[in-house]
């Protein structure tokens, strides 16, 4: 098989390149530096350059995408290398009709879970940095490009890999031999749709579910680590400084001129001092700033002196192209979170989308424990926002609540469907999100009640005290 490996000069890439070539595959390397050994062809370029990526893929049958920053770094750098680079990998492969993309994800996405719990692929990722969040994004791309374009995708959640450590010493570790076995299985296994597997070696401490990888791509690790029972712990330290239980007095609403924002500004205005931030004037507000969330300085100015932020601003449509969503939704959400942190603002309510679970069957109740299934760049930006929120809650002690909003219309005050959010419940949901004293990180559904229980609303009641009072009635025949 003719395979392109991005990041082929790196620790993992150099081992995979030489190993797959030794097994008879033709290897083309792509990295910022030339690769002189263990490959058939070597091209240099930046994964953040779409044209260079597309050119590198011409004529290959599969792509192993390892390229990007290998840890946390400033937003501008990781945005180019990991976020834009990942989009470029999947989109260039789509344009060229390449049928298999293997994405290097990270086992550490589940590092926040207790060390007594076995990690499985149906657990919700809990990112703790921008690097982690980029891996959640890559898995989202894999789902989207499979669901929308039929591309076969495998996300490999790699554990700890050492170029000087051939054999594993811990269940996080991936040996050299198993690394080659894993990626060969990922690129060659037939009839793959979209799969996530753990990229670790076997261990007598069964911290990861390796049977799933055996079933879906035939990855059967041969190297085994042995860990004494006394050593089966690891650090999961996080910020412990509590958020003040005092209710906020001053609330920033981004996107305050929009549909949801204007209703919120009016509904919350009787109890809070409201500041609006939007790209157009907001004459109904005494305190407003005209600016874009893609401008960090505007975000810094807007959050100064505030107690809480309701972040609504961004491109609101599923048909928006990547570059537009990247600037408004990815840059905008990062800017708002970082500006809030810099100004000491520690309560954030984020407008996510109930539709990130849209592909699930209509007879299955949606819960917050379901893995998101984004099918557009817009819904992927909502997954990113939730990932970023977990990072800021974990690292900086912020209280972040993601509200997965259903359908909302200015001209419809009352809900008519379980997807819909009534005006009064809109205010209730966001007020609960900025005032609750529960967990530092929560995800709840922001929809009104319904006799068709499509969404688990009990979680919101218990987690943040959101108890919707508006209710839709849907005939049985219309529940599809």
N, C-alpha and C positions, 0 to 999 in steps of 0.2 A: 504494500500500500504506500502511496505517495503522501507524506504527512508534513504539514508545516508545524513547527514548534516555535511559538513566540517566547521570548525570554530564554532562548536556548543556551545563552552563555552563563546563566545563573546556576545556583546549586542544584536545584531539581532538574532544570533543563538540560544541563550537561550530562547527567546520569541517564535521563530518559533518552536523549538523542543517541548516545553511544549504544545503549542497551537495545533500543528498537532497531537501530541499524544492524547490529549484530544478529538480530532475528530475521533479517532480510527485508526490512522496510527501507524505502528511500526517504531520507530525511532532508528537509529544507529548514535551515535555521534562520530566525529573524530576531535581531537584537540591536541595541545601540552600538555594540562592538562586534567585530567579525569573530566568527567561530571557526577555528582552524582544524579542530580534531573532532572525530566522531560524527561527522555529517557529510552529506553528498553535495549540498549547496549551502552558501551562507550569504544572506542579504542583511544590510544594515539599514536601520531606520527607527522611527519613533512610533510606538503603538498609538499615540495620540494623533497621528497623521493618517487620516482615512485613506488618502490616495496611496500612501506607502504600504499600508496594510492590504489594500485591495490588490495592489501589484504583487505583493509577496504571496498572495493566495492563488494567483492564477495557475491553473493546471494541477492543483493538489486535490486529493480525495477526502482529506480530513484535516482538522485543525485542532491542535492542543494549545490552548491559550493560557500561558503562564506569565506573560509579560505584564509589567506594572511595578509599582513601588511595593516592596516586600515588608512594609510595616507602616505605622502612623507617620505622617509628615504633614507639612502645611497644606491647607485646603487647595490652593492653586496647583500645587504639584500633584497631589493625589487625584484631583479632579481630572487632570490631563491624562495621567498614566493609568489610572484604574477605572474611572468612571467613563470618560470619553474613549479610552482604550478598549474597554469592554464592549461598548456600543459598536465601535469600529470593527471589532472581531466578528460579532454576530451579524451586523448589517452587511459587511463585505462578503461574508460567507453566503448570506442569503442572495445577494446580487449575482454571485458566481455559481449558484446552484450546488454548493458543497453540502453534502448530506449529513455530515457528522461534525459536531463541535464539542470538544471536551474542555470544560472550564475548571481551572484550579481554584477551588474554594478553600475553606478553612475549618478544621475540626473545632477550633476555639470559639466558633459561633455559639457553642453550647457550654462554654466554660463557666458561665454564671450559675449553672445548675449544681446541686449538691454532688459531692464526689461519691455518694452512696447510690446514685441513680444512674442506670445504664442509659447512654445516649442512643436515641433512635432518630431516624430521619423525619419522623412526624412531630418532633418537638419544635416549638417556635424558637427561632434563633434569637439570641440576646446579645447583640453587638456591644462591645465596650470601647470602640474606637472607630475612626474614619476608615481604617483598613478593613476592619470587620464589616462595617456597613457596605463597603464596596463589594464584599463577597456575597452579602445578601442580595445586592443589586444584580450581580452576575447570575446568581441562581434565578432571579426574577426574569432576566433576559432569556435564560434557557427555557423557562416555562413559556414565556410569551412567543419566542420564535418557534417552539414546537407547536403550541396551540394554534397560532395564527398562520404559520408558514410551513408546518410539517417537518421542520428540521429535527433530526435525531440529536439529542443533547444529553450529556452526562456531566454532572457537577461532582467533582471529586473533593471531598473535604479532607485536605491533607493535614496530618498531625505534624509533629516536630520531625524535621529532616536534617541530618547532619552529613555534610560531604565526607567528613573524616570518621563517621560512625556507621560502619556497614551493617551492624546487627542491632536490633531494638533492645532497649533497657527499661522501657516504660510503655504502657498501653497507648500513650500519645505518639510514640515513635513509629516512623516508617523506614524500614530497611531499604537498602539499595536494590536488592533482588525483588522485594515485594513492590517497590516503586515501579519497576519495569513491568512486572506482571500486571499491576493495576492499570497502568495507562495503555498497555497493549489490549487488555480486556475492554477498556472503555472505548477504544477506537475501532475495535474489530467485532465486538459482540453483535450478532444480527438482531434486527427487529427492535431496536431501542427507540423509544419515544422520548420521554424526558425522565431521567433518573438522577437521584442524589445518593451517593455512596460515601462511606468513610474511607479515607486514604491512610490507614494505619496498618501495622503488622498485628499479628495475633498476640494474645497475652493471657496469662493465667488470671489476671485481673480483667474481667470482661466488661470494661468500661464502655466499649462501643459495640453496637449490634453489627457484627460482621456477616451474619447470615443473610442479611438483606442484600449486600453486595454479591454474595455467592449466588443468590437467586436471580438477580436482575441483570448482571453483566458477567457472571462467572468468575469474579475475582475471589480467589481462594489463597489467602496469604500463607506462606510456608515458614516464615520466621516468627519466633515466639519469644516474648519477654517474660521474665519471672520477677514478680514484685512481692516482697514480704508484706504480710498483712499490716504490720506496723507502719509501713511506708505508703499505704494507700490513701494519701491525702494530698491536697495541693491548695495553693493560695487562691482565694476568691475575694480578696479584700475589696471593699468599695467605700465610697464616701458615707460617713456616719453622722455628719452634722445635720440635726433635724431642721426641717422647714418650719418657720414660725406658724403657730396655729391661729394667729390673728388673721381675720378676714381682710382681703385687700380693699383698699379705698380707691386707688387710681388704676384704671385698666386701659391698656392699649389694645385697639382692635385694628389689625392690618386687613386691608381689603374692606374698609368700613363703608365705602361707597357702593359695594356690591349688594346682591340680593340678601344673602344671609347677614352680612355685616350691617346693613342699614336697619334691618329688623332687630338685631342684637343691640345696636347703639341706642335705639329708641327704647327697647325693653329694659336694658340695664341702666339707662341714663338716670332713672329716678333714685337709684341706690348707690351708684358709683360715679366717680369723676371719669369721664370717657375721653380718651384721645384717639383720634383716627389717623391712620396712615394709608394713603392710596395714591394712585397716579393722577387722579382727577380731584377737583375741589369737593369739599364736603360741607356745604353751607349750613346744614342742620346741626353741625357740631361747633361748639365754641373753641375747642382745642383740636386742631387738626394740622397735619403736615402733609404736603403734597410731595410725593417722592416714590421711589421704587424700592421694593425689598431686595432687588438685585444690586442695590447700592449700599455697601456696608455702612458708610458714614450716615446715610439716612436712617438706617436701622439703629445705629448707635444713638443718634439724636432722639429718635422716637421712643426708645426704651428708657431713656434717662429720666429718673424720678418716678417711674411706674412701679406698681406692686405686682402686676400680673399682665400677661399678654395673651390675647386670643389671636392665633395666627391663621388667617383665612386666605391671605393674598396668594396669587399664583395663577397660572393658566388653568382654566376650569374644564377643559374639554378633552375627551379621549382621542380626538383626531389630530391634536397638535403635534407637530414634528419634534424630533429629539432636541435640536438646538434651542428651540423656543422653550421647551419644558426644562431643559438643563439650566438655562439662565434664570427663568422666573421661579421655578419650583425647587430645583436643587440648590442653586446659589441662594435663592431667597430664603429658604428654610435654614440653611447653614448660617447665613448672615444674621437672621433673627435670633437663632439659638445662641450664637457666639456673642452677639451684642447684648442679649439678656444676661448672659453669664458675666460679661465684662462690667455691666452696670449693677450687678448684684441682684438682679431680678430672678426669682427662683420658682415662680409659678407660671406654667405654660400650658395652654389648651391648644391643641393642634387639630385642624380640620382635615381629617382623613376621609376615607370613602368606603361605605358599605359594599360597594361594587368590587372591591378587591377579592371578595369571595363569590363573585357572580358566576363563575363556571361550575360551582357545586350544584347538584340536582335541586330542583325546586321543592321536593318533598323532604329535604334534609334541613333541619334547623341550623342556622348559622351560629357558631360560638366563637369566642375569641381564641380558642385553642386550635382552630383550624389554620393550616398553612395558607397564607395569601396566594392567590392565583392571578397575578396581574396580566392583563392582555393589551395594555397600551402603555406608552411612555408616561402618560398622566397617572395611571394607577400605580406604576412603578415608583413615581415620585412620592406617592403616599406611603408605600412600603419603606422608602428611604427616610421619610419624615419620622415614621415610627421607630426605625432603627436608630436614627440620630437622637431621638428622645430618650431611648434607653441608655445610650452612651452618656448623655448629659446628666441623667438621673444617677447613673452608676458612678461616674467620675467626679461630678461637681455637686451632688446633693440637691439637684433641682427636682421639683415635683412636676412631672410631665404627664398629661392626660390626653390621649388620642381619642377623638370622637369620630367614629366612622359614620359619616352622615349619609343618609339615604337621599331620596329625591326631594328637592325643596323648590317651591315656586312662590314668587311674590303674590301672584293673583289667586293662590289657593291657600287659604288660612288653615283649613281643616284637612287632615289626611284622608285619603281614599284607598290606600293600599299599604301593606306592611313595609314597603320600601320608603314610604314618605314620612317627612318630618313636618309637623304643624308649626305655625309661627310661635305659639305660646310654649310648646315643648322645646323649640329651638332655644328660647331664652332659658328655660329650666335646665336644659342639658349643659349649656356653656357656663351658667352660673354655678352649677354643681361642680363642674370641672375645675374652676378657679378657686373654689372655697373649701373643697373637701380636705379632710385631714388623714386620709388613708395612705395607701401605698405610694411611694415616690414615683412609680411607673404604673400606669393603668391604660388599658384599651377598652372602650365601651362602644356600644352601638347607639348612635344618635338618630333614632327613628321613633315615631309615635307608636303607641300600643295598637294592637290589632287582634281580631278574633282568629286570624291566620297567624300563628306564632312562628313566623319565618325567622325571627331573630331572638336570641336569648337576651331578654331585657332584665332578667333577674340579676345577672352579673352586674349591670350598671347600678341597679338599686343597692346591691350590697357593697360595691366597691366605692362608689362616689355619691350615692344617694340620689341618683337621677331616677325619678319615678314619673314617667310620662302620664299625662292626664287626658290627652287627646287620643281618640281611638277610631280606627277604620274597621269597616265591616265588608268582608269580601265573600261573595257567593262561592260555594264549593266548585262550581263549574269554571270559575275564573281563576283558580289557583294553579296557574302554570306559568 
